[in-house]
């Protein structure tokens, strides 16, 4: 894919980039963009966002000296060009494949990946820590740069970091990659003129000299300084959106055209020499260089890759969720939907069209989304909070303190529960069952198919407590578009297949796998396995557990989640506390982070296949069983 006569073929490190003339950079940018497009279309991955920052990545590496200068990326999928420029040009073709290059920042992958990033809004806080550490050890040469973009400035942690940065004398720059997902002022000749002025060393020297001179005045020092400051602040607030950052203690530069190498290089050279906190406001266009992505950056936010189109006839769980949310809003006037910058990903687009006044997108701010939902619930509104499972971790305290402690009826629908494939460890939703199971008063459940997702969502209305419903990034197996919801008693399980020799307790996505395993056990091993749809992780169906104990059946639990603290642990704890010794085996994810690969590859590695369940069942059937009466 890479032409051996191209400029890109000569770039093996940032040092090679610095050897180029500025006039060559646009051609290099085009070559990198073409390479990213090719790889993403082949392997899948984020598309419009990384294309939008190719020019920015080139300009930064042209000026700053990574890894001596610490470049810390927020929202790691921005960093595709960064990876290509820092020694991973050839391996980039393995993007998001098993044992290949990660789609996000990863410290073990390169010395240029200073801080791992998959979730948003972390770069500024991490950067402040890095800059402070450099200061403590007397390093006054290295510069810290936090690149924040793709909506990360809507997260509260970014402002906590800015607030702390502004109060410290640190050699650090925040680059606000504004791609219309955060602040979006226009770029005009006046703004460019202002930028040239405020980055000019003569201007800054005169500014500092005048400021010092006013301190020598015998009278009126404060008055003179306030007057000078008011003139500068008034002019900048009128012409730019940077006043908020200046008030927080950061020197503001911008806005800058993020596709103009000359402008960016000039500004970066200026801030690199500046010894105090600065913020550079860069305007980029998502999908830059790809017409389809420029016209619809949301549609081309990511691509599935070749051969990865779904084959299931049933709609994905996210689509089912969106349809059911609309049905609930039609039936209940107090139902609203909340998401954190994930309207399309969570399946809420139809809800937005049908009930725009009852839909809230709070930006990349899961903590706010949850406490906002709590405030709504206090006044009788029934919020449905749609968040990816991995991002719900960020709001754990809010669920505990603001929702559960007050027993507020809020329905959490967690998409992408379990392993999610190529996005890797930052995005796998394998911790949710263990996390939310630990909170008193929270009902945690997982549907076996799309029809049961509808049943659980409608039933949750009557539970009058916090409810967490999680489901995978996968087809919903079965869904009746015109079906009616059936009431499910809280904490009740169902037997899907009778069997008197052992019991498989499966939850969520593992129910279908357990049924397939039961077929193999019957046909190949003459074992009759009872398959139970354990759709409630909390509360457990204690009456069914007691029945199994009375029968003395060996048990295997199956879940697409962490074993430690998860569903299987809950079953084990129940029997231990009751003093009942049972033969129990567990099929679950081990106590370790799961890397990236296809969903099928990861399920196989994690031991979550029908064959794994079969082997576990055979093992527990060989164990001696003692039933405590």
ZIGITA-V336945 format. One record per residue. N is the residue number from 1. RES is the residue in three letters. OMEGA is omega in whole degrees, -180 to 180 (999 if undefined). NEAR is the number of other ideal C-beta (glycine too) atoms within 12 Angstrom. Layout:
n->N res->RES omega->OMEGA near->NEAR
n->N res->RES omega->OMEGA near->NEAR
//
This chain:
n->1 res->UNK omega->-179 near->23
n->2 res->UNK omega->179 near->24
n->3 res->UNK omega->-178 near->15
n->4 res->UNK omega->178 near->9
n->5 res->UNK omega->-179 near->10
n->6 res->UNK omega->175 near->20
n->7 res->UNK omega->-178 near->30
n->8 res->UNK omega->-180 near->35
n->9 res->UNK omega->-179 near->19
n->10 res->UNK omega->-174 near->22
n->11 res->UNK omega->177 near->37
n->12 res->UNK omega->-180 near->19
n->13 res->UNK omega->176 near->22
n->14 res->UNK omega->178 near->35
n->15 res->UNK omega->177 near->20
n->16 res->UNK omega->179 near->23
n->17 res->UNK omega->-176 near->38
n->18 res->UNK omega->179 near->24
n->19 res->UNK omega->-178 near->17
n->20 res->UNK omega->170 near->27
n->21 res->UNK omega->-179 near->16
n->22 res->UNK omega->-179 near->25
n->23 res->UNK omega->-179 near->13
n->24 res->UNK omega->-173 near->23
n->25 res->UNK omega->178 near->37
n->26 res->UNK omega->179 near->24
n->27 res->UNK omega->176 near->25
n->28 res->UNK omega->178 near->38
n->29 res->UNK omega->180 near->42
n->30 res->UNK omega->-179 near->27
n->31 res->UNK omega->179 near->32
n->32 res->UNK omega->179 near->41
n->33 res->UNK omega->179 near->37
n->34 res->UNK omega->180 near->26
n->35 res->UNK omega->178 near->37
n->36 res->UNK omega->-180 near->48
n->37 res->UNK omega->-179 near->33
n->38 res->UNK omega->-176 near->28
n->39 res->UNK omega->-178 near->39
n->40 res->UNK omega->178 near->38
n->41 res->UNK omega->178 near->27
n->42 res->UNK omega->-170 near->25
n->43 res->UNK omega->-171 near->36
n->44 res->UNK omega->179 near->31
n->45 res->UNK omega->179 near->44
n->46 res->UNK omega->-170 near->40
n->47 res->UNK omega->-173 near->40
n->48 res->UNK omega->-177 near->40
n->49 res->UNK omega->180 near->47
n->50 res->UNK omega->177 near->50
n->51 res->UNK omega->-177 near->48
n->52 res->UNK omega->-175 near->43
n->53 res->UNK omega->178 near->53
n->54 res->UNK omega->-180 near->47
n->55 res->UNK omega->180 near->41
n->56 res->UNK omega->-180 near->53
n->57 res->UNK omega->179 near->50
n->58 res->UNK omega->-178 near->43
n->59 res->UNK omega->-180 near->47
n->60 res->UNK omega->-179 near->47
n->61 res->UNK omega->176 near->43
n->62 res->UNK omega->-176 near->35
n->63 res->UNK omega->-176 near->34
n->64 res->UNK omega->-174 near->42
n->65 res->UNK omega->178 near->24
n->66 res->UNK omega->7 near->35
n->67 res->UNK omega->177 near->27
n->68 res->UNK omega->168 near->20
n->69 res->UNK omega->-174 near->32
n->70 res->UNK omega->177 near->38
n->71 res->UNK omega->-175 near->49
n->72 res->UNK omega->-176 near->44
n->73 res->UNK omega->171 near->47
n->74 res->UNK omega->-176 near->47
n->75 res->UNK omega->-167 near->43
n->76 res->UNK omega->-179 near->43
n->77 res->UNK omega->172 near->45
n->78 res->UNK omega->-162 near->47
n->79 res->UNK omega->179 near->50
n->80 res->UNK omega->180 near->45
n->81 res->UNK omega->176 near->49
n->82 res->UNK omega->179 near->45
n->83 res->UNK omega->-178 near->46
n->84 res->UNK omega->-177 near->45
n->85 res->UNK omega->-174 near->45
n->86 res->UNK omega->172 near->37
n->87 res->UNK omega->-179 near->26
n->88 res->UNK omega->-179 near->32
n->89 res->UNK omega->-176 near->36
n->90 res->UNK omega->-178 near->20
n->91 res->UNK omega->180 near->21
n->92 res->UNK omega->178 near->38
n->93 res->UNK omega->178 near->25
n->94 res->UNK omega->-176 near->24
n->95 res->UNK omega->172 near->42
n->96 res->UNK omega->175 near->41
n->97 res->UNK omega->-178 near->28
n->98 res->UNK omega->-180 near->23
n->99 res->UNK omega->179 near->18
n->100 res->UNK omega->-179 near->29
n->101 res->UNK omega->-180 near->37
n->102 res->UNK omega->176 near->40
n->103 res->UNK omega->-179 near->45
n->104 res->UNK omega->179 near->40
n->105 res->UNK omega->-176 near->39
n->106 res->UNK omega->-174 near->31
n->107 res->UNK omega->-178 near->19
n->108 res->UNK omega->-178 near->13
n->109 res->UNK omega->-177 near->30
n->110 res->UNK omega->176 near->30
n->111 res->UNK omega->179 near->19
n->112 res->UNK omega->175 near->34
n->113 res->UNK omega->-172 near->30
n->114 res->UNK omega->-175 near->40
n->115 res->UNK omega->179 near->35
n->116 res->UNK omega->-177 near->26
n->117 res->UNK omega->171 near->39
n->118 res->UNK omega->175 near->37
n->119 res->UNK omega->-172 near->40
n->120 res->UNK omega->169 near->43
n->121 res->UNK omega->-176 near->39
n->122 res->UNK omega->-167 near->36
n->123 res->UNK omega->-176 near->48
n->124 res->UNK omega->179 near->48
n->125 res->UNK omega->178 near->34
n->126 res->UNK omega->180 near->39
n->127 res->UNK omega->178 near->45
n->128 res->UNK omega->178 near->37
n->129 res->UNK omega->179 near->26
n->130 res->UNK omega->-179 near->33
n->131 res->UNK omega->179 near->40
n->132 res->UNK omega->178 near->25
n->133 res->UNK omega->177 near->20
n->134 res->UNK omega->180 near->24
n->135 res->UNK omega->-179 near->22
n->136 res->UNK omega->-179 near->13
n->137 res->UNK omega->172 near->12
n->138 res->UNK omega->178 near->9
n->139 res->UNK omega->-180 near->19
n->140 res->UNK omega->-179 near->14
n->141 res->UNK omega->-177 near->18
n->142 res->UNK omega->179 near->28
n->143 res->UNK omega->178 near->41
n->144 res->UNK omega->-179 near->43
n->145 res->UNK omega->176 near->48
n->146 res->UNK omega->-179 near->48
n->147 res->UNK omega->-174 near->53
n->148 res->UNK omega->-180 near->49
n->149 res->UNK omega->179 near->47
n->150 res->UNK omega->176 near->44
n->151 res->UNK omega->-176 near->37
n->152 res->UNK omega->179 near->47
n->153 res->UNK omega->175 near->41
n->154 res->UNK omega->179 near->31
n->155 res->UNK omega->-176 near->38
n->156 res->UNK omega->-179 near->31
n->157 res->UNK omega->178 near->32
n->158 res->UNK omega->-178 near->41
n->159 res->UNK omega->173 near->27
n->160 res->UNK omega->178 near->21
n->161 res->UNK omega->178 near->39
n->162 res->UNK omega->-179 near->37
n->163 res->UNK omega->180 near->22
n->164 res->UNK omega->-180 near->26
n->165 res->UNK omega->-177 near->38
n->166 res->UNK omega->-179 near->28
n->167 res->UNK omega->-176 near->17
n->168 res->UNK omega->177 near->25
n->169 res->UNK omega->-177 near->19
n->170 res->UNK omega->179 near->37
n->171 res->UNK omega->-174 near->32
n->172 res->UNK omega->178 near->48
n->173 res->UNK omega->171 near->48
n->174 res->UNK omega->175 near->50
n->175 res->UNK omega->178 near->51
n->176 res->UNK omega->177 near->47
n->177 res->UNK omega->-175 near->50
n->178 res->UNK omega->179 near->40
n->179 res->UNK omega->-180 near->40
n->180 res->UNK omega->174 near->25
n->181 res->UNK omega->177 near->35
n->182 res->UNK omega->179 near->36
n->183 res->UNK omega->-173 near->30
n->184 res->UNK omega->175 near->21
n->185 res->UNK omega->179 near->25
n->186 res->UNK omega->175 near->17
n->187 res->UNK omega->-180 near->28
n->188 res->UNK omega->-178 near->15
n->189 res->UNK omega->-180 near->12
n->190 res->UNK omega->179 near->18
n->191 res->UNK omega->178 near->28
n->192 res->UNK omega->179 near->26
n->193 res->UNK omega->-180 near->18
n->194 res->UNK omega->179 near->31
n->195 res->UNK omega->179 near->36
n->196 res->UNK omega->-179 near->22
n->197 res->UNK omega->-172 near->24
n->198 res->UNK omega->176 near->37
n->199 res->UNK omega->-179 near->32
n->200 res->UNK omega->-179 near->19
n->201 res->UNK omega->180 near->18
n->202 res->UNK omega->179 near->14
n->203 res->UNK omega->-176 near->20
n->204 res->UNK omega->179 near->24
n->205 res->UNK omega->178 near->14
n->206 res->UNK omega->180 near->17
n->207 res->UNK omega->-179 near->24
n->208 res->UNK omega->-180 near->19
n->209 res->UNK omega->179 near->15
n->210 res->UNK omega->-180 near->21
n->211 res->UNK omega->179 near->21
n->212 res->UNK omega->-178 near->16
n->213 res->UNK omega->-179 near->15
n->214 res->UNK omega->179 near->22
n->215 res->UNK omega->180 near->16
n->216 res->UNK omega->-179 near->14
n->217 res->UNK omega->-179 near->17
n->218 res->UNK omega->179 near->8
n->219 res->UNK omega->173 near->9
n->220 res->UNK omega->-178 near->14
n->221 res->UNK omega->-177 near->17
n->222 res->UNK omega->-180 near->13
n->223 res->UNK omega->-180 near->13
n->224 res->UNK omega->-179 near->21
n->225 res->UNK omega->178 near->22
n->226 res->UNK omega->-179 near->16
n->227 res->UNK omega->179 near->18
n->228 res->UNK omega->-179 near->26
n->229 res->UNK omega->-178 near->21
n->230 res->UNK omega->178 near->16
n->231 res->UNK omega->-178 near->16
n->232 res->UNK omega->-178 near->29
n->233 res->UNK omega->179 near->22
n->234 res->UNK omega->180 near->16
n->235 res->UNK omega->-177 near->20
n->236 res->UNK omega->180 near->31
n->237 res->UNK omega->178 near->21
n->238 res->UNK omega->-173 near->17
n->239 res->UNK omega->-175 near->27
n->240 res->UNK omega->177 near->38
n->241 res->UNK omega->-170 near->27
n->242 res->UNK omega->-174 near->35
n->243 res->UNK omega->-178 near->23
n->244 res->UNK omega->-179 near->24
n->245 res->UNK omega->176 near->37
n->246 res->UNK omega->-180 near->28
n->247 res->UNK omega->177 near->18
n->248 res->UNK omega->175 near->26
n->249 res->UNK omega->179 near->23
n->250 res->UNK omega->175 near->39
n->251 res->UNK omega->-174 near->36
n->252 res->UNK omega->175 near->42
n->253 res->UNK omega->176 near->42
n->254 res->UNK omega->1 near->45
n->255 res->UNK omega->-177 near->39
n->256 res->UNK omega->175 near->42
n->257 res->UNK omega->-176 near->31
n->258 res->UNK omega->176 near->40
n->259 res->UNK omega->178 near->34
n->260 res->UNK omega->-175 near->29
n->261 res->UNK omega->-178 near->35
n->262 res->UNK omega->-178 near->25
n->263 res->UNK omega->-178 near->33
n->264 res->UNK omega->-179 near->43
n->265 res->UNK omega->179 near->32
n->266 res->UNK omega->-179 near->28
n->267 res->UNK omega->-179 near->41
n->268 res->UNK omega->176 near->38
n->269 res->UNK omega->179 near->25
n->270 res->UNK omega->-177 near->31
n->271 res->UNK omega->178 near->42
n->272 res->UNK omega->180 near->33
n->273 res->UNK omega->-177 near->22
n->274 res->UNK omega->-171 near->29
n->275 res->UNK omega->-175 near->21
n->276 res->UNK omega->-178 near->24
n->277 res->UNK omega->179 near->38
n->278 res->UNK omega->173 near->42
n->279 res->UNK omega->179 near->47
n->280 res->UNK omega->-176 near->49
n->281 res->UNK omega->-176 near->47
n->282 res->UNK omega->177 near->45
n->283 res->UNK omega->179 near->40
n->284 res->UNK omega->178 near->45
n->285 res->UNK omega->178 near->34
n->286 res->UNK omega->179 near->42
n->287 res->UNK omega->-176 near->35
n->288 res->UNK omega->179 near->38
n->289 res->UNK omega->176 near->31
n->290 res->UNK omega->-171 near->30
n->291 res->UNK omega->-178 near->16
n->292 res->UNK omega->-180 near->19
n->293 res->UNK omega->176 near->31
n->294 res->UNK omega->-178 near->24
n->295 res->UNK omega->-179 near->15
n->296 res->UNK omega->-176 near->16
n->297 res->UNK omega->-180 near->30
n->298 res->UNK omega->179 near->26
n->299 res->UNK omega->-178 near->18
n->300 res->UNK omega->177 near->30
n->301 res->UNK omega->176 near->32
n->302 res->UNK omega->-180 near->35
n->303 res->UNK omega->-175 near->34
n->304 res->UNK omega->-175 near->25
n->305 res->UNK omega->-178 near->24
n->306 res->UNK omega->177 near->14
n->307 res->UNK omega->-177 near->12
n->308 res->UNK omega->175 near->23
n->309 res->UNK omega->-174 near->12
n->310 res->UNK omega->180 near->18
n->311 res->UNK omega->-180 near->10
n->312 res->UNK omega->177 near->19
n->313 res->UNK omega->179 near->13
n->314 res->UNK omega->178 near->22
n->315 res->UNK omega->176 near->29
n->316 res->UNK omega->179 near->32
n->317 res->UNK omega->-178 near->50
n->318 res->UNK omega->178 near->41
n->319 res->UNK omega->177 near->32
n->320 res->UNK omega->179 near->41
n->321 res->UNK omega->-179 near->48
n->322 res->UNK omega->180 near->41
n->323 res->UNK omega->-179 near->33
n->324 res->UNK omega->178 near->47
n->325 res->UNK omega->176 near->46
n->326 res->UNK omega->179 near->30
n->327 res->UNK omega->-180 near->29
n->328 res->UNK omega->179 near->35
n->329 res->UNK omega->179 near->33
n->330 res->UNK omega->-178 near->17
n->331 res->UNK omega->-176 near->18
n->332 res->UNK omega->-177 near->27
n->333 res->UNK omega->-175 near->14
n->334 res->UNK omega->180 near->20
n->335 res->UNK omega->174 near->35
n->336 res->UNK omega->178 near->36
n->337 res->UNK omega->-179 near->47
n->338 res->UNK omega->173 near->43
n->339 res->UNK omega->-178 near->44
n->340 res->UNK omega->177 near->42
n->341 res->UNK omega->-177 near->36
n->342 res->UNK omega->-180 near->39
n->343 res->UNK omega->-176 near->30
n->344 res->UNK omega->-177 near->26
n->345 res->UNK omega->-179 near->32
n->346 res->UNK omega->177 near->41
n->347 res->UNK omega->-174 near->35
n->348 res->UNK omega->-176 near->39
n->349 res->UNK omega->179 near->28
n->350 res->UNK omega->177 near->27
n->351 res->UNK omega->-180 near->37
n->352 res->UNK omega->-180 near->27
n->353 res->UNK omega->-176 near->17
n->354 res->UNK omega->-176 near->21
n->355 res->UNK omega->-177 near->26
n->356 res->UNK omega->-179 near->17
n->357 res->UNK omega->-180 near->13
n->358 res->UNK omega->179 near->27
n->359 res->UNK omega->-178 near->29
n->360 res->UNK omega->172 near->30
n->361 res->UNK omega->-173 near->31
n->362 res->UNK omega->-176 near->32
n->363 res->UNK omega->-178 near->29
n->364 res->UNK omega->-173 near->36
n->365 res->UNK omega->-176 near->35
n->366 res->UNK omega->180 near->40
n->367 res->UNK omega->178 near->36
n->368 res->UNK omega->-179 near->31
n->369 res->UNK omega->-177 near->43
n->370 res->UNK omega->-179 near->42
n->371 res->UNK omega->172 near->30
n->372 res->UNK omega->178 near->32
n->373 res->UNK omega->178 near->41
n->374 res->UNK omega->178 near->32
n->375 res->UNK omega->177 near->24
n->376 res->UNK omega->-177 near->30
n->377 res->UNK omega->178 near->33
n->378 res->UNK omega->-178 near->19
n->379 res->UNK omega->173 near->15
n->380 res->UNK omega->176 near->16
n->381 res->UNK omega->178 near->27
n->382 res->UNK omega->-178 near->35
n->383 res->UNK omega->167 near->44
n->384 res->UNK omega->-177 near->47
n->385 res->UNK omega->-177 near->53
n->386 res->UNK omega->-177 near->50
n->387 res->UNK omega->171 near->52
n->388 res->UNK omega->-179 near->44
n->389 res->UNK omega->-178 near->49
n->390 res->UNK omega->-179 near->39
n->391 res->UNK omega->178 near->41
n->392 res->UNK omega->179 near->45
n->393 res->UNK omega->-178 near->29
n->394 res->UNK omega->-176 near->31
n->395 res->UNK omega->-176 near->44
n->396 res->UNK omega->-179 near->29
n->397 res->UNK omega->-180 near->19
n->398 res->UNK omega->177 near->34
n->399 res->UNK omega->-179 near->40
n->400 res->UNK omega->-172 near->27
n->401 res->UNK omega->-171 near->19
n->402 res->UNK omega->-178 near->30
n->403 res->UNK omega->-172 near->41
n->404 res->UNK omega->-178 near->34
n->405 res->UNK omega->180 near->19
n->406 res->UNK omega->179 near->22
n->407 res->UNK omega->-178 near->22
n->408 res->UNK omega->-180 near->36
n->409 res->UNK omega->177 near->34
n->410 res->UNK omega->-180 near->46
n->411 res->UNK omega->178 near->48
n->412 res->UNK omega->177 near->53
n->413 res->UNK omega->-173 near->46
n->414 res->UNK omega->177 near->49
n->415 res->UNK omega->178 near->43
n->416 res->UNK omega->172 near->39
n->417 res->UNK omega->-177 near->51
n->418 res->UNK omega->-180 near->43
n->419 res->UNK omega->-176 near->43
n->420 res->UNK omega->173 near->41
n->421 res->UNK omega->-168 near->36
n->422 res->UNK omega->180 near->41
n->423 res->UNK omega->171 near->37
n->424 res->UNK omega->-169 near->39
n->425 res->UNK omega->179 near->31
n->426 res->UNK omega->-174 near->35
n->427 res->UNK omega->177 near->42
n->428 res->UNK omega->180 near->39
n->429 res->UNK omega->-173 near->43
n->430 res->UNK omega->-175 near->45
n->431 res->UNK omega->-171 near->39
n->432 res->UNK omega->-178 near->49
n->433 res->UNK omega->-180 near->46
n->434 res->UNK omega->-178 near->33
n->435 res->UNK omega->-173 near->35
n->436 res->UNK omega->174 near->42
n->437 res->UNK omega->-177 near->37
n->438 res->UNK omega->-177 near->26
n->439 res->UNK omega->180 near->33
n->440 res->UNK omega->173 near->20
n->441 res->UNK omega->-179 near->27
n->442 res->UNK omega->175 near->38
n->443 res->UNK omega->-178 near->39
n->444 res->UNK omega->-177 near->48
n->445 res->UNK omega->-179 near->48
n->446 res->UNK omega->-178 near->45
n->447 res->UNK omega->178 near->46
n->448 res->UNK omega->180 near->39
n->449 res->UNK omega->-177 near->34
n->450 res->UNK omega->179 near->36
n->451 res->UNK omega->180 near->31
n->452 res->UNK omega->174 near->40
n->453 res->UNK omega->177 near->52
n->454 res->UNK omega->-178 near->39
n->455 res->UNK omega->-178 near->35
n->456 res->UNK omega->-180 near->47
n->457 res->UNK omega->179 near->44
n->458 res->UNK omega->180 near->33
n->459 res->UNK omega->-179 near->31
n->460 res->UNK omega->179 near->40
n->461 res->UNK omega->-176 near->29
n->462 res->UNK omega->-179 near->21
n->463 res->UNK omega->177 near->33
n->464 res->UNK omega->178 near->19
n->465 res->UNK omega->175 near->31
n->466 res->UNK omega->-178 near->38
n->467 res->UNK omega->176 near->45
n->468 res->UNK omega->177 near->48
n->469 res->UNK omega->-178 near->50
n->470 res->UNK omega->-179 near->51
n->471 res->UNK omega->-172 near->52
n->472 res->UNK omega->170 near->47
n->473 res->UNK omega->-173 near->38
n->474 res->UNK omega->175 near->38
n->475 res->UNK omega->-174 near->25
n->476 res->UNK omega->175 near->37
n->477 res->UNK omega->-179 near->31
n->478 res->UNK omega->178 near->23
n->479 res->UNK omega->178 near->31
n->480 res->UNK omega->-176 near->22
n->481 res->UNK omega->-177 near->19
n->482 res->UNK omega->-177 near->10
n->483 res->UNK omega->177 near->20
n->484 res->UNK omega->-179 near->14
n->485 res->UNK omega->175 near->27
n->486 res->UNK omega->-179 near->19
n->487 res->UNK omega->177 near->17
n->488 res->UNK omega->178 near->32
n->489 res->UNK omega->-178 near->20
n->490 res->UNK omega->177 near->27
n->491 res->UNK omega->-177 near->27
n->492 res->UNK omega->176 near->27
n->493 res->UNK omega->176 near->38
n->494 res->UNK omega->177 near->27
n->495 res->UNK omega->-179 near->27
n->496 res->UNK omega->-179 near->27
n->497 res->UNK omega->-180 near->26
n->498 res->UNK omega->177 near->18
n->499 res->UNK omega->-174 near->32
n->500 res->UNK omega->-177 near->18
n->501 res->UNK omega->173 near->27
n->502 res->UNK omega->-180 near->43
n->503 res->UNK omega->174 near->47
n->504 res->UNK omega->178 near->55
n->505 res->UNK omega->-176 near->51
n->506 res->UNK omega->-180 near->48
n->507 res->UNK omega->175 near->51
n->508 res->UNK omega->-175 near->49
n->509 res->UNK omega->-177 near->45
n->510 res->UNK omega->-179 near->52
n->511 res->UNK omega->-180 near->40
n->512 res->UNK omega->179 near->36
n->513 res->UNK omega->179 near->39
n->514 res->UNK omega->179 near->45
n->515 res->UNK omega->177 near->30
n->516 res->UNK omega->178 near->27
n->517 res->UNK omega->179 near->37
n->518 res->UNK omega->177 near->36
n->519 res->UNK omega->-180 near->25
n->520 res->UNK omega->180 near->25
n->521 res->UNK omega->-179 near->35
n->522 res->UNK omega->-174 near->25
n->523 res->UNK omega->-173 near->14
n->524 res->UNK omega->-174 near->17
n->525 res->UNK omega->178 near->22
n->526 res->UNK omega->178 near->13
n->527 res->UNK omega->-180 near->29
n->528 res->UNK omega->-177 near->23
n->529 res->UNK omega->173 near->43
n->530 res->UNK omega->180 near->35
n->531 res->UNK omega->-178 near->38
n->532 res->UNK omega->173 near->40
n->533 res->UNK omega->-179 near->39
n->534 res->UNK omega->-172 near->47
n->535 res->UNK omega->176 near->44
n->536 res->UNK omega->175 near->43
n->537 res->UNK omega->176 near->50
n->538 res->UNK omega->-2 near->42
n->539 res->UNK omega->175 near->29
n->540 res->UNK omega->175 near->36
n->541 res->UNK omega->-173 near->32
n->542 res->UNK omega->180 near->24
n->543 res->UNK omega->178 near->16
n->544 res->UNK omega->177 near->29
n->545 res->UNK omega->178 near->34
n->546 res->UNK omega->178 near->21
n->547 res->UNK omega->179 near->20
n->548 res->UNK omega->179 near->38
n->549 res->UNK omega->-180 near->30
n->550 res->UNK omega->179 near->16
n->551 res->UNK omega->-180 near->21
n->552 res->UNK omega->-178 near->25
n->553 res->UNK omega->169 near->35
n->554 res->UNK omega->-175 near->37
n->555 res->UNK omega->170 near->47
n->556 res->UNK omega->175 near->49
n->557 res->UNK omega->-179 near->47
n->558 res->UNK omega->-179 near->52
n->559 res->UNK omega->175 near->48
n->560 res->UNK omega->-178 near->51
n->561 res->UNK omega->-177 near->47
n->562 res->UNK omega->177 near->37
n->563 res->UNK omega->-177 near->31
n->564 res->UNK omega->177 near->25
n->565 res->UNK omega->-176 near->28
n->566 res->UNK omega->-176 near->42
n->567 res->UNK omega->-179 near->52
n->568 res->UNK omega->177 near->39
n->569 res->UNK omega->179 near->29
n->570 res->UNK omega->177 near->39
n->571 res->UNK omega->179 near->43
n->572 res->UNK omega->180 near->29
n->573 res->UNK omega->-178 near->24
n->574 res->UNK omega->-179 near->31
n->575 res->UNK omega->179 near->29
n->576 res->UNK omega->-179 near->17
n->577 res->UNK omega->180 near->14
n->578 res->UNK omega->180 near->21
n->579 res->UNK omega->-178 near->13
n->580 res->UNK omega->180 near->28
n->581 res->UNK omega->-177 near->20
n->582 res->UNK omega->171 near->36
n->583 res->UNK omega->-175 near->30
n->584 res->UNK omega->173 near->39
n->585 res->UNK omega->-176 near->32
n->586 res->UNK omega->171 near->38
n->587 res->UNK omega->-175 near->41
n->588 res->UNK omega->-179 near->45
n->589 res->UNK omega->-178 near->39
n->590 res->UNK omega->-177 near->19
n->591 res->UNK omega->179 near->18
n->592 res->UNK omega->179 near->16
n->593 res->UNK omega->-180 near->24
n->594 res->UNK omega->-178 near->37
n->595 res->UNK omega->-176 near->31
n->596 res->UNK omega->-179 near->36
n->597 res->UNK omega->176 near->30
n->598 res->UNK omega->-180 near->29
n->599 res->UNK omega->180 near->36
n->600 res->UNK omega->178 near->18
n->601 res->UNK omega->-176 near->23
n->602 res->UNK omega->177 near->33
n->603 res->UNK omega->178 near->33
n->604 res->UNK omega->179 near->19
n->605 res->UNK omega->-177 near->24
n->606 res->UNK omega->-180 near->34
n->607 res->UNK omega->-177 near->28
n->608 res->UNK omega->180 near->41
n->609 res->UNK omega->178 near->28
n->610 res->UNK omega->179 near->32
n->611 res->UNK omega->177 near->21
n->612 res->UNK omega->178 near->31
n->613 res->UNK omega->178 near->43
n->614 res->UNK omega->-179 near->33
n->615 res->UNK omega->179 near->22
n->616 res->UNK omega->179 near->38
n->617 res->UNK omega->179 near->44
n->618 res->UNK omega->-179 near->26
n->619 res->UNK omega->-177 near->21
n->620 res->UNK omega->179 near->31
n->621 res->UNK omega->178 near->30
n->622 res->UNK omega->-178 near->16
n->623 res->UNK omega->175 near->21
n->624 res->UNK omega->-177 near->12
n->625 res->UNK omega->175 near->24
n->626 res->UNK omega->-180 near->15
n->627 res->UNK omega->179 near->22
n->628 res->UNK omega->-179 near->16
n->629 res->UNK omega->999 near->11
//
